[in-house]
Amino acid sequence: MSDTNQTNDTIGQQSQQSQGGPIIPKSPTEALRPERVPEPPRRSKKARSQVVIFLNFLMTLVVLGCAAAVVVFYYAISAYQEPGPLEANTNFIVRNGAGITEIASNLERNNIVSDARVFRYLTATHLDEGESLKAGEYEIKAHASMNDIMELLKSGKSILYSVSFPEGLSVRQMFNRMNEDAVLEGDLPATLPAEGSLRPDTYKFSRGTKRAEIIEQMAAAQQKLVEQVWDKRDPALQLKSKEELVTLASIVEKETGVPDERAHVASVFLNRLAKGMRLQSDPTIIYGLFGGDGKPTDRPIYQSDLKKDTPYNTYVIKGLPPTPIANPGRDALEAVANPWKTQDLYFVADGSGGHVFAATLEEHNANVKRWRKLEADKGADPNIAVDGQPDAAAAADTPAAPTQKKKKTN
């Protein structure tokens, strides 16, 4: 009993001491009863406000959203700059009118970029107002980054193809060559441009270019060229217009492929025009017979062709034909605009690809005789008027001196 009392006294003393007051004796029952734990402090009404709770929730979302945005931004920037999945160089076509969304989808579909959305959104940030990715065919290098691809498509440095038109082709022959080009697109104009109005040259273009666009370039280039040459012509040139310049240049273009001969050939034709002589040019016979399609390769010019009455046969008509017979290049135009100063009225093939010139009929007849011997030695058909030389029975053209007759010549 004494131990129990001591225990109770001890508990009571501890309880009173813990409360900081005097020790108050307790009965055993009271001492064994659990002490009452004090309630935690109550939150203020402001802390319990629904608005505050909602704002705290929003703040948490903002913080989480910012963290997620930073992660996404870092991923997007890294993906945009890092090497792409493309294993080998490939060609990629951007069609006319394609937007960023379509381009990005096609890039991902072809395994050129890893994420179309990243390419689409980040590329948009690199384009100024009104700027776009340009149409064309591009060579994408292996493992090119999205940034590299964006810069390439933005620059418009697409793969270039070319189509070439040698000097002396007719408009129809140029059209045929353009139709055969597999890269050019679209139809050609239904109506042929005027003969001589297209500039022979090599034209570069990207995939998707229309044939009509090339025609427009050729016409504009020829018009500009003719203007330049006409403005720098010899003041003494007897031709009256740019149209006559192009017509005679087309004949010179077809007569000789030797660059150094063009101005000499031009002088012959101009001298003949000045004397009222017929030009007697083979290429005009061919154009009169076959037009812009050109002479078939297996069809020679016969003696009888020299007498056929066509608007272009300068063995029959006097002066220039009604239109050019081909599209002349710069050299032929300049040769006619600034011809050599000669007295020559004749020329004939020399058998080696060039021509031999003469100022008198006697000298020319000797040249023709040598040429005919060369042709005979080759076994040429005497009925073929090679180089347009008529047979001995052909009537002579009217010479400058009315008492003298001259043999038909080229």
Salt bridges, closest charged atoms under 4 A:
GLU87 OE1 - HIS143 NE2 3.80
GLU102 OE2 - ARG95 NE 2.81
ASP115 OD1 - ARG117 NE 3.61
GLU131 OE2 - LYS154 NZ 3.94
GLU137 OE1 - ARG207 NE 2.57
GLU139 OE1 - LYS141 NZ 3.73
GLU185 OE1 - LYS210 NZ 3.55
GLU227 OE2 - LYS242 NZ 2.70
ASP234 OD2 - LYS341 NZ 2.49
GLU253 OE2 - ARG262 NH2 3.57
GLU261 OE1 - HIS355 ND1 2.98
ASP293 OD1 - ARG172 NE 3.41
ASP305 OD2 - ARG299 NH1 2.63
ASP305 OD1 - LYS308 NZ 3.00
ASP331 OD2 - ARG262 NH1 3.67
GLU334 OE2 - ARG330 NH1 3.35
ASP344 OD2 - HIS264 NE2 2.55
GLU375 OE2 - LYS378 NZ 3.74
ASP377 OD2 - LYS373 NZ 3.32
ASP397 OD2 - ARG272 NH2 3.54
ASP397 OD1 - ARG278 NH1 3.10
